[in-house]
Amino acid sequence: GTLLATAITAFVLHKGTSLCGSLCETIPYVESLTFGALISSIDPIAVLSVLNNMGMTDTDTIYVIIFGESLLNDGVAIVLFQTLVHFLDESLVIDMEAVITGAM
C-alpha cells in the first residue's frame, strides 16, 4: 500500500509539473518519489478514535490489526524516505558494481 501510494504520488507530481510548461519547472523523478514517500504513510488515527468511541479497547482484534498496519506503513515509509534521500546526491553513481555490492 505504501509503495503504491508513493509511486502514484510521484507519478502525478512529476507528470503534473511537466504539463505546466513554463509555469513551473518539472520536478525530477527522484525528488517526486522522495516527496511521495514522505506523505504516503496514512495514519488511521481517526479510525482508531471512532473505534474507541464505539467502546472498543486496545485488546480487541480489529483495533490491534489497524494499529499494527499503521505501524508497518510508518516503518516502510521511513525506510523508503531515508533510502530515497541518498539518491538525491548528484555525485552518486549507480552502476552494476554498486548494485551487486548493495545486494550482498
C-alpha positions in Angstrom: 0.0 0.0 0.0 2.7 2.5 1.0 4.9 1.7 -2.0 1.9 2.0 -4.4 0.9 5.3 -2.8 4.4 6.6 -3.1 4.6 5.6 -6.8 1.2 7.1 -7.7 2.0 10.4 -5.8 5.4 10.6 -7.6 3.9 9.9 -11.0 1.2 12.6 -10.5 3.6 15.1 -9.2 6.2 14.6 -11.9 3.6 14.5 -14.8 1.6 17.4 -13.3 4.7 19.6 -13.2 5.8 18.6 -16.7 2.4 19.6 -18.1 2.6 23.0 -16.5 5.0 24.1 -19.2 6.6 27.4 -18.5 4.6 28.0 -15.3 7.0 25.8 -13.2 9.9 23.5 -13.6 9.4 19.8 -13.9 10.2 18.0 -10.6 12.6 15.1 -11.2 11.5 11.5 -10.6 13.8 11.1 -7.5 12.5 14.2 -5.8 8.9 13.2 -6.7 9.5 9.8 -5.2 11.0 11.3 -2.1 8.0 13.5 -1.6 5.7 10.6 -2.3 7.4 8.5 0.4 7.1 11.4 2.8 3.4 11.8 2.5 2.3 8.3 1.6 2.1 6.9 5.1 -1.5 7.3 6.2 -2.2 7.1 9.9 -5.6 5.6 10.8 -5.8 7.7 13.9 -9.4 8.8 13.0 -10.5 5.2 12.6 -8.9 4.3 15.9 -10.7 7.2 17.6 -14.0 6.1 16.2 -13.4 2.5 17.4 -12.6 3.9 20.9 -15.9 5.9 20.8 -17.7 2.7 19.9 -16.4 1.1 23.1 -13.6 -1.0 21.6 -10.4 -1.2 23.6 -6.8 -1.8 22.6 -7.2 -5.5 23.3 -9.9 -6.0 20.6 -8.7 -7.8 17.5 -9.8 -5.2 14.9 -8.1 -2.4 17.0 -4.8 -4.3 17.1 -4.9 -5.1 13.4 -5.5 -1.5 12.4 -2.8 -0.2 14.8 -0.3 -2.8 13.6 -1.0 -1.9 10.0 -0.4 1.7 10.8 3.0 0.9 12.4 4.0 -1.2 9.4 3.1 1.6 7.0 5.1 4.1 9.0 8.1 1.8 9.1 8.0 1.3 5.4 7.6 5.0 4.7 10.5 5.9 6.9 12.9 3.3 5.3 11.8 4.3 1.8 12.2 8.0 2.5 15.7 7.5 4.0 16.7 5.4 1.1 15.5 7.9 -1.5 17.2 10.8 0.3 20.5 9.1 -0.5 19.6 9.2 -4.2 19.3 13.0 -4.1 23.1 13.2 -4.0 24.2 14.3 -7.5 27.6 12.6 -7.2 26.0 9.2 -6.6 26.8 6.8 -9.4 24.7 3.6 -9.7 26.4 1.0 -11.9 26.3 -2.8 -12.0 29.2 -2.9 -9.4 27.2 -0.8 -7.0 24.1 -2.9 -7.4 26.0 -6.2 -6.8 27.7 -4.7 -3.8 24.4 -3.4 -2.4 22.7 -6.8 -2.9 25.4 -8.6 -0.9 
